[in-house]
Amino acid sequence: MDGAQLQILWSNLIGIVSEQARALQRIAFSPIVREAGDLANGLFDARARMVAQAVTGTPGHINSLAAAAANLLDKTDVSALRPGDVLITNDPWMSAGHFFDITVLSPIFRGDRIIGYAGSTIHHTDIGGYGIGAGARDIHEEGLWIPVLKLYEAGVPNATLFDIITRNVRTPDALLGDLGAQVSSGMIAAKRLNALCDRYGFDDIETLSDEIISRSEAATRACIGALPAGTAHGVSRFDVPGGETIELRCAVTVEPEKGEIVIDFTGSSARSPMGINVVPAYTHAYATFAVRSTLDPDLPNNAGSLAPIRLVLPDNCILNAKYPSPVAARHVVGMYVPFPILKGLAQIVPDRVVAEGSGAVWTMQIHGRDAQGQAFTSSMFNYSGGMGARATKPGLPAICYPTGVSAVPVEVLEAAYPIEFRCKQLEPGTGGRGAQPGGDGQRIVFRMRTGTPWLLNAVPSRLEVAPEGLAGGGDGAVGRFEVNGMPIRPAGKLEMQPDDEVTMITPGGGGFGAL
């Protein structure tokens, strides 16, 4: 396949997955999907290999979705699939790491043959159980577990499954609306992929997917092959809800003769009793993101470009959660996975990495009753600190690195829930000093307009251990979490009074290079 033809077809595929993602965002009920883009959309070939992904989305969802398609099909009789079938699961070990992230996979038929699959993963508002916080003691306290099932069979909804879901969640309308958005986006992808085949006279996309995936893998291996052989080490330390300090250690081994990178997390902290443990797929998602964004960010992100990056995870490790470990707030640790890898890569390609940033987004979820007595549960809303500085540019303020999720505008939250924001502004001086300064964090102050007690799930991190600067740069400032002006360290669901005011000052990013 010549380069011009391939580029035209590749543009067509990107157009398909991008339209799939736009449709999902437009139709979705929840602000976390509609406004923040906490989602992933991917297009897979008939062998369940991810060929293309939408630009919109988070690495934790996108790279987990890359593995989820094969995991779902391993539990499915593919020969029995029919047009109109839709598969679903939120199994943490098969997809994105906690119950809130539901993966939907739709086979794409051309005549009576499957030519591919359209997949999506999004964060849902509520899945029952404890909520988004880290306070559950095992996974069964965290909500509804949906095994691999058919959400639709030959276009007919699975009434029993819909009833089970509806009775197990606090906000069924939002969840069912978002599920409908996922199913609809898959239908759009199927129509557009068949239109592509009609336009170019294809019976399927196997030759095209082989070309894209093989070229992506070869280019990634060539990029790794240009690096010097050897092993570099990195360590990242941070505190999590409740005050526990987590340590992530990794050895980054470059094997240029194979065109591979091996990341070994031996020596990292052991499993936590709190719901911050990370499943392997989510660890792999952020580990591959760190390598890919550093070495070959312009290459397509697909099964081929992910293949040369391998992980070694010890058994008793917070990054290799085993059943029945609680995992609801797995992002609190998972979003720090890139930092020890970047510290290792800084010894190999120092001009391409970033210093440590604030890490995990500070996630909030509120429950209660409004002034009319109507129960509400918010979708989670996130606030980020500063990004670490780069070799030639300062860190960006209040940027969700590495997740890339957007902040839900305060106006949207105030319109949807009885919440009032008193302040939302950058916090100057929180970024670390250096030749390139780290990005500043932000200050957010809010209270509720319920007039009655309410519940808060909050999972802030880096309240004690600051983001480290790189190459002589200064550390960023730690964060602060206050209720009525008093610093606290929330470790579980908080019972709040009507007039309580919450203040959050998120951490700053580390600086790069000495002044």
NORCORMO-V439351 format. One line per field, one symbol per residue. phi: phi as a letter, one per 30 degrees, with the letter a starting at -180 (. if undefined). psi: psi as a letter, one per 30 degrees, with the letter a starting at -180 (. if undefined). A space follows every 10 residues. Layout:
# NORCORMO-V439351
phi: ???
psi: ???
This chain:
# NORCORMO-V439351
phi: .ddddddddd ddddddddde dddddddedd edcdccidab bbccddcicd cbbdddkced dddddedded ddddcbdddc dbejdbcbab eedcbcjadd cccbbcdccb iccdclbcbb bbdceabiid jddcddcadd dckdccddbc dbbhicdddd dddddedcbd bddddddddd dddddddddd dddddddddc icdacdddde dddddddddd dddddddddk bbcbbbbacb ejjdccbccb cccccddcib bccccejded ecdcdcdcde dddddddddd ddddcbddde caedddddcc ccbddcbdcb dcecedbecd ddcedceddd dddddddcbd dccbdecdid ddcbbcblbd dciddbbddd bcbccddddc dbbddddhcd ccdidddded dddddcbdbb ccaaadcdid dddlebdddd dbcbbbbccd ibebcbcbbd bhdbcddddb hjddddddcb bbbhicdbbd cadccccecd cccbbddcdd dbidd
psi: kleeeeeeee eeeeeeeeee eeeeeefkek efeeefhilk klklafggkk ellleklkee eefeeefeee eeffgkjeff klkfkklklg jeffcgflff jkkkkkkjkj bgkkfakklk klklekgabe afagflflff ffakjjljlj ekjhfkkjee eeeeeefglf ieeeeeeeee eeeeeeeeee eeeeeeeeeg hkfageeeee eeeeeeeeee eeeefflkkl klkkkkklll kffkkkkkkl kjkkieffhl kkjjgkflll kkflhglkle eeeeefeeee eefeeifflk jaeeffegjk kjjleikfgi kkkhkkgehf feeeffefee eeeefffeif fflllkafbk kjkkkkkaka fggkklkllk kkklalklll egkllkkhki kgegklkkke eeeffflikk kfkjlljkgf kkllejllkl alkkklllhe glllkkjkil lhfejlkklk hfllllkllk kkjhfkklik fakkjllegk kkkkjlllll ljkk.
